[in-house]
Amino acid sequence: MYSIGELSRRTGVKVPTIRFYEDKGLLPKPERTAGNQRRYDETALKRLQFIRHGRDLGLPLADVEALLSLEGARGPDLDRAHEIAERQLIDLRKRIDQLRRLEAELSRISAACDGKHGHVCAVLHAFGDHSACQGPHNSKE
């Protein structure tokens, strides 16, 4: 059995986050000692490690919850796990593309100034005038 502090140390998940996951139902309510301290078993440790890893992979909490709900599932029900992984991969590729466009635009902006300050700064102008950008570089464009 683990205290909440030990569970936190073993998983790298902060104590308030563990409590949050309990409140959301992602972690079962732990047993309590006579002194009302939480005590977690090995199953809770493994579940919290699963949650942490899913979050580290960028999954939204709703997707982590959906994956947890598949525990013990068989057959076609497991297609949901594949769908979540595929959607996460597509979203990641979109973010990478957006970051590449953003990198190119920031590179162009930073190269626009010769470093001399006897004139209007091209960098300040570029940050102030979105129409001066060479192309779309955010997710809303």
VENRA-V677505 format. One record per residue. N is the residue number from 0. RES is the residue in one letter. NEAR is the number of other ideal C-beta (glycine too) atoms within 8 Angstrom. Layout:
N:RES:NEAR
N:RES:NEAR
This chain:
0:M:6
1:Y:11
2:S:10
3:I:13
4:G:7
5:E:8
6:L:15
7:S:12
8:R:7
9:R:8
10:T:10
11:G:6
12:V:11
13:K:6
14:V:8
15:P:6
16:T:8
17:I:14
18:R:9
19:F:8
20:Y:12
21:E:12
22:D:6
23:K:8
24:G:6
25:L:11
26:L:12
27:P:6
28:K:4
29:P:12
30:E:7
31:R:7
32:T:7
33:A:3
34:G:4
35:N:5
36:Q:8
37:R:8
38:R:11
39:Y:12
40:D:10
41:E:5
42:T:6
43:A:13
44:L:13
45:K:8
46:R:12
47:L:15
48:Q:9
49:F:11
50:I:14
51:R:11
52:H:8
53:G:11
54:R:10
55:D:6
56:L:7
57:G:7
58:L:11
59:P:5
60:L:9
61:A:6
62:D:12
63:V:14
64:E:11
65:A:10
66:L:12
67:L:11
68:S:6
69:L:11
70:E:5
71:G:4
72:A:8
73:R:5
74:G:5
75:P:4
76:D:8
77:L:10
78:D:7
79:R:10
80:A:9
81:H:8
82:E:8
83:I:12
84:A:8
85:E:8
86:R:9
87:Q:12
88:L:8
89:I:8
90:D:9
91:L:9
92:R:8
93:K:9
94:R:8
95:I:8
96:D:8
97:Q:11
98:L:8
99:R:8
100:R:11
101:L:10
102:E:8
103:A:11
104:E:12
105:L:8
106:S:8
107:R:10
108:I:11
109:S:8
110:A:6
111:A:9
112:C:8
113:D:3
114:G:4
115:K:5
116:H:5
117:G:3
118:H:5
119:V:5
120:C:8
121:A:9
122:V:10
123:L:8
124:H:11
125:A:12
126:F:7
127:G:5
128:D:7
129:H:4
130:S:4
131:A:6
132:C:9
133:Q:5
134:G:7
135:P:6
136:H:10
137:N:7
138:S:5
139:K:3
140:E:5
